Amino acid sequence: MLMRLGAELRARFLPQGIRFYGRRNGQATKGQIARLEKLLPQVGLDGETSLDAAGIPKEAKVLMEIGFGNGEFLEYLAQREPEAWLVGIEPYLPGVAKALSRLDRVGALHRVRISLFPAEHVLEKQTPDAFLDGVFIHHPDPWPKKRHHKRRLIQKPFARLLARKLKPGGFVKLSTDWPELAEWMRDILDETPGLVNVAGK
């Protein structure tokens, strides 16, 4: 049985009137909706609250994953970095529900914040400058058709935004299995002031 998130939580946690490309919201199962209704009020970010006003300690290590899917890497990160605070961005409701289950299972919900808003919005409007220790972006949508390249997440303005939000010594780690997209992302990041390609390729 498929259901929708309640109106109150939709208004609070789902973006309204913001242009977005790719899958979003979606129909979740009854169990997933119940999980979202229970846990989103604890860990969810609305579209206005700044991350430094969201309960994250001032001196905390803060790691962000953009597009976390079903939360597999977030769960791994929560166990690898037991002292770090995690910020996850993902618009797909069933994936968010699965991620919350994973994070709850490893006892990490108390140091997690989840947003369903676009990454550009969260970074520009809700993330202070020099706030993040690291950003992970795994397998962003390649948008392979040339006319859709403008929809790719990694663009010059976005790369500059990422650089501005990193603490000194912070990092961005990207992965893709599309060689052309890998070159695209590398070329953009290589041209971004404040970022250095430590991988060398």
Residue pairs with C-beta under 8 A, 6 or more apart in sequence:
1 29
1 30
2 27
2 28
2 29
2 30
3 27
3 28
3 29
3 30
3 33
4 10
4 27
4 28
4 33
5 13
5 14
5 28
5 33
5 36
5 37
5 93
6 37
9 36
9 37
9 40
9 41
9 44
12 44
12 46
13 40
13 44
13 45
13 46
13 116
14 25
14 116
15 47
15 91
15 116
15 117
15 118
15 121
18 47
18 117
18 118
18 121
20 91
20 118
21 141
21 143
21 151
22 91
22 141
22 151
23 91
23 92
24 91
24 92
24 116
25 91
25 92
25 93
26 92
26 93
26 94
27 93
27 94
28 36
28 93
28 94
28 97
29 94
31 97
32 93
32 94
32 97
32 98
33 97
35 97
35 100
35 101
36 93
36 96
36 97
36 100
39 100
39 104
39 109
40 96
40 100
40 114
42 109
43 100
43 109
43 112
43 113
43 114
44 113
44 114
44 115
44 116
45 51
45 54
45 113
45 114
45 115
45 117
45 122
45 126
47 115
47 117
47 121
47 125
47 126
48 125
48 126
49 126
50 126
50 127
50 128
51 62
51 87
51 113
51 126
51 127
51 128
51 131
52 58
52 128
52 131
54 113
55 113
56 62
56 85
56 113
57 85
60 83
60 84
60 85
60 111
61 81
61 83
61 84
61 85
61 133
62 84
62 85
62 86
62 87
62 131
62 132
62 133
63 77
63 81
63 84
63 85
63 86
63 87
63 132
63 133
63 134
63 135
63 136
64 86
64 87
64 88
64 89
64 132
64 134
64 135
64 136
65 73
65 74
65 77
65 86
65 87
65 88
65 89
65 135
65 136
65 137
65 138
66 89
66 119
66 135
66 136
66 137
66 140
66 153
67 89
67 90
67 119
67 137
67 138
67 139
67 140
67 153
68 74
68 88
68 89
68 90
68 95
68 99
69 90
69 92
69 95
69 99
69 138
70 94
70 95
70 98
70 99
70 102
71 88
71 90
71 95
71 96
71 98
71 99
71 100
71 101
71 102
71 103
72 102
73 136
73 138
74 86
74 88
74 99
74 102
74 103
74 112
75 99
75 102
75 103
75 105
75 106
75 108
77 84
77 86
77 136
78 86
78 103
78 106
78 108
78 111
78 112
79 106
79 108
84 111
84 133
85 111
85 112
85 113
86 103
86 108
86 111
86 112
86 113
87 112
87 113
87 114
87 115
87 122
87 132
88 99
88 112
88 113
88 114
88 115
89 114
89 115
89 116
89 117
89 118
89 119
89 122
90 96
90 99
90 114
90 115
90 116
91 116
91 117
91 118
93 116
96 114
96 116
99 114
100 109
100 114
103 109
103 112
115 122
115 126
117 126
119 153
119 158
120 158
120 161
123 158
123 161
123 162
123 165
124 161
127 165
128 165
129 164
129 165
130 164
130 165
130 166
130 167
130 168
131 165
131 167
132 165
132 166
132 167
132 170
133 166
133 167
133 170
133 171
134 166
134 170
134 171
134 172
134 173
135 162
135 165
135 166
135 170
135 171
135 172
135 173
136 173
136 174
137 153
137 154
137 172
137 173
137 174
137 175
138 174
138 175
139 175
139 176
139 177
140 152
140 153
140 154
140 174
140 176
140 181
141 151
141 152
141 153
142 152
142 176
142 178
142 180
142 181
143 149
143 151
143 152
144 178
144 180
149 184
152 181
152 184
154 174
154 184
154 185
154 188
154 189
155 188
156 188
156 191
156 192
159 188
159 189
159 191
159 192
159 195
160 192
160 193
162 172
162 192
162 195
163 192
163 193
163 194
163 195
164 194
166 172
166 194
171 198
172 189
172 195
174 185
174 189
176 182
176 185
186 197
186 201
189 195
189 197
190 197
